[in-house]
Amino acid sequence: MNDKEIRSIVEALLFIWGDPLSLKDISKILEIEEHHVKKILDQMMDEFNYNRRGLKIVRTKNNYQLTTRPEHYQWISKLSQEKNKKNLSTAALETLSIIAYKQPITKSEIGAIRGVRSDKAIETLLNKDLIKEKGRLDRTGRPIIYGTTDEFLKYFGLDDLDDLPDINNFDIESTEIERKGE
């Protein structure tokens, strides 16, 4: 099987599956070494981007998924007429940021950082599959610890958590002063 045929099969697999497919699974299906499949996927990603096709291949960790280009959202949304898809509230974004940078973290630790309870925000993030329960601490009350999910990475277009901006680059004090002055 030549590379052109492999690219065609990979594109069909990603299209029909819909959800992310691991490099290992694609390699197993094609009966080809992972490094060769990765090389082909990287070429396909470059080709899709260079030709500005309506679809693109997104990599999250070692999983690949065929998606539409985010810049085409306004037209796609007219077709799909998504109902009730709300953006994240400020409280949910604050909570998600804390979890992303401090994970694993408990609800009470999140509340201590935010200065308010975060039950509703955590519930929203769990429902949107952006965070998940990572276990429980072995202390009084056995509090649940939370962390981000692969859906979080996909939602924000990250390959892994190392792609998060360095928290030291944020000017938190001036942001807090600006917010208090509103």
C-alpha positions as CSV (number, residue, x, y, z in Angstrom):
1,M,0.0,0.0,0.0
2,N,1.5,3.4,-1.0
3,D,1.4,6.6,1.1
4,K,-1.4,8.1,-1.1
5,E,-3.6,5.2,-0.4
6,I,-2.7,5.3,3.3
7,R,-3.7,9.0,3.5
8,S,-7.0,8.2,1.9
9,I,-7.7,5.5,4.4
10,V,-6.7,7.6,7.3
11,E,-8.9,10.4,6.2
12,A,-11.8,8.0,5.8
13,L,-11.2,6.5,9.3
14,L,-11.1,10.0,11.0
15,F,-14.2,11.0,9.1
16,I,-16.3,8.0,9.9
17,W,-15.2,7.6,13.6
18,G,-15.9,11.2,14.5
19,D,-14.2,11.0,17.9
20,P,-10.5,11.2,18.4
21,L,-8.6,8.1,17.2
22,S,-5.3,7.2,18.8
23,L,-2.1,6.8,16.8
24,K,-1.9,3.3,18.2
25,D,-5.4,2.4,16.9
26,I,-4.8,3.8,13.4
27,S,-1.5,2.0,13.2
28,K,-3.1,-1.3,14.3
29,I,-6.0,-0.9,11.8
30,L,-3.5,-0.2,8.9
31,E,-1.0,-2.7,10.1
32,I,1.8,-0.1,9.7
33,E,4.4,1.1,12.2
34,E,3.3,4.0,14.4
35,H,6.2,6.3,13.3
36,H,5.2,5.9,9.6
37,V,1.5,6.7,10.4
38,K,2.6,9.7,12.5
39,K,4.7,11.0,9.6
40,I,1.7,10.6,7.2
41,L,-0.7,12.3,9.7
42,D,1.8,15.2,10.1
43,Q,2.0,15.6,6.3
44,M,-1.8,15.5,6.1
45,M,-2.2,18.2,8.8
46,D,0.3,20.4,6.9
47,E,-1.5,19.7,3.6
48,F,-4.9,20.5,5.0
49,N,-3.6,23.8,6.6
50,Y,-1.6,24.8,3.5
51,N,-4.6,24.3,1.2
52,R,-7.0,26.0,3.7
53,R,-9.4,23.1,3.4
54,G,-12.7,23.3,5.2
55,L,-11.6,20.5,7.5
56,K,-8.5,20.1,9.5
57,I,-6.9,17.3,11.5
58,V,-6.4,18.1,15.2
59,R,-4.0,16.3,17.5
60,T,-4.5,16.1,21.2
61,K,-1.8,14.1,22.9
62,N,-1.5,11.0,20.6
63,N,-5.1,11.2,19.4
64,Y,-6.2,12.6,16.0
65,Q,-9.6,13.9,15.0
66,L,-11.1,15.4,11.8
67,T,-12.8,18.8,12.6
68,T,-14.1,21.8,10.8
69,R,-12.1,25.0,10.8
70,P,-13.0,27.3,13.7
71,E,-13.1,30.3,11.4
72,H,-16.0,28.7,9.6
73,Y,-18.1,28.6,12.7
74,Q,-20.5,31.4,11.7
75,W,-21.6,29.5,8.6
76,I,-21.7,26.1,10.2
77,S,-23.8,27.3,13.1
78,K,-26.4,28.6,10.7
79,L,-26.7,25.0,9.3
80,S,-26.7,23.2,12.6
81,Q,-28.9,25.7,14.6
82,E,-27.3,24.7,17.9
83,K,-29.7,25.2,20.7
84,N,-28.8,26.2,24.2
85,K,-25.1,26.1,23.7
86,K,-23.9,28.8,26.1
87,N,-20.4,30.1,26.6
88,L,-18.7,29.5,29.9
89,S,-19.5,32.1,32.6
90,T,-16.8,34.1,34.2
91,A,-17.1,32.0,37.3
92,A,-16.7,28.8,35.3
93,L,-13.7,30.2,33.4
94,E,-12.1,31.3,36.7
95,T,-12.7,27.8,38.2
96,L,-11.5,26.0,35.1
97,S,-8.3,28.1,35.1
98,I,-7.6,27.3,38.7
99,I,-8.1,23.6,38.0
100,A,-6.0,23.6,34.9
101,Y,-3.0,25.2,36.7
102,K,-3.3,23.7,40.1
103,Q,-4.6,20.2,39.4
104,P,-5.2,17.9,41.1
105,I,-7.2,20.2,43.4
106,T,-10.2,20.0,45.8
107,K,-13.4,22.1,45.8
108,S,-12.4,23.8,49.1
109,E,-9.0,24.7,47.7
110,I,-10.7,26.2,44.6
111,G,-13.0,28.2,46.9
112,A,-10.1,29.4,49.0
113,I,-8.4,30.8,45.8
114,R,-11.5,32.3,44.3
115,G,-12.9,33.6,47.7
116,V,-16.3,32.2,46.9
117,R,-17.9,28.8,46.6
118,S,-17.6,27.1,43.2
119,D,-20.2,24.3,43.4
120,K,-22.2,25.6,40.4
121,A,-19.1,26.3,38.3
122,I,-17.7,22.8,39.0
123,E,-21.1,21.2,38.1
124,T,-21.1,23.1,34.8
125,L,-17.6,22.1,34.0
126,L,-18.3,18.5,34.8
127,N,-21.4,18.5,32.6
128,K,-19.4,19.9,29.7
129,D,-16.7,17.2,30.3
130,L,-14.0,19.9,30.7
131,I,-13.0,18.5,34.1
132,K,-13.4,15.2,35.9
133,E,-13.0,13.7,39.3
134,K,-9.5,12.3,39.5
135,G,-10.0,10.5,42.8
136,R,-10.2,11.3,46.5
137,L,-7.7,12.5,49.1
138,D,-6.9,10.2,51.9
139,R,-7.8,12.6,54.7
140,T,-10.9,13.5,56.7
141,G,-14.0,13.7,54.6
142,R,-12.1,12.1,51.6
143,P,-12.6,15.2,49.4
144,I,-12.8,14.8,45.7
145,I,-9.9,16.0,43.6
146,Y,-10.5,17.5,40.2
147,G,-8.4,17.8,37.0
148,T,-8.9,18.6,33.4
149,T,-9.9,16.2,30.6
150,D,-8.9,15.6,27.0
151,E,-12.1,17.5,26.1
152,F,-10.6,20.5,27.9
153,L,-7.5,20.2,25.7
154,K,-9.6,19.9,22.5
155,Y,-11.9,22.8,23.6
156,F,-8.9,25.2,23.9
157,G,-6.9,23.7,21.0
158,L,-4.1,22.4,23.2
159,D,-1.9,19.4,22.5
160,D,-1.2,18.9,26.2
161,L,-1.1,20.8,29.5
162,D,2.4,22.0,28.8
163,D,0.9,24.2,26.1
164,L,-0.9,26.3,28.7
165,P,0.6,29.9,28.9
166,D,3.1,30.3,31.7
167,I,1.1,31.6,34.7
168,N,4.0,33.9,35.6
169,N,3.3,35.9,32.5
170,F,0.0,37.1,33.8
171,D,-0.2,40.5,35.5
172,I,-2.8,39.3,38.1
173,E,-2.5,42.3,40.5
174,S,-3.3,44.9,37.8
175,T,-6.1,42.7,36.5
176,E,-7.6,42.5,40.1
177,I,-7.3,46.3,40.5
178,E,-9.1,46.9,37.1
179,R,-11.9,44.5,38.1
180,K,-12.4,46.2,41.5
181,G,-12.7,49.6,39.8
182,E,-15.5,48.4,37.4
